[in-house]
């Protein structure tokens, strides 16, 4: 870290450090190397009244978890869109990605994705019975 700056005594008696001109502060998202906004998540945690106090690491951890889940879902949905020879992810691809992944399906079990459709599934008893080859498992009809 840079030690550039000037120590200033405020009127209240507190000693603060002023930044040198041209030196910008780092956001908590950049410090944690995250894309999700740590500051916004911290604000939502505080305003949501989930608890009386919110620790400094809680919004960072939550942002990291949300970013990981989003990346995982987008990767699987992107694979589903490539399988259907499409370049754009639509809700159907998200539905296929969620329902074909065991852990995501368990996490998002009670939700409905709008315009997602259903997973193709035909019960085996509804399929027509196939005829077996001659001599396999069939006994002669002769007496």
Residue pairs with C-beta under 8 A, 6 or more apart in sequence:
2 20
2 23
4 19
4 20
4 23
5 17
5 18
5 19
5 20
5 23
6 17
6 18
6 20
7 15
7 16
7 17
7 18
8 15
8 16
8 17
8 18
9 15
9 16
10 16
19 25
27 38
27 39
28 38
28 39
28 42
28 59
28 60
29 35
29 36
29 37
29 38
29 39
29 63
32 38
32 60
32 63
32 64
34 60
34 63
34 64
34 67
35 67
36 63
36 64
36 66
36 67
36 70
37 63
38 59
38 60
38 63
39 59
41 59
41 62
41 63
41 66
42 54
42 58
42 59
45 54
45 58
45 59
45 62
46 54
72 104
73 94
73 97
73 98
73 104
74 89
76 97
76 98
76 100
76 101
76 104
77 89
77 93
77 94
77 96
77 97
78 89
78 93
79 97
80 89
80 93
80 94
80 96
80 97
80 100
81 87
81 88
81 89
81 90
81 93
84 93
86 93
90 115
91 113
91 114
91 115
91 116
92 115
92 116
92 117
94 113
94 116
95 113
95 116
95 117
95 119
96 119
97 104
98 104
98 105
98 108
98 113
99 105
99 119
100 119
132 138
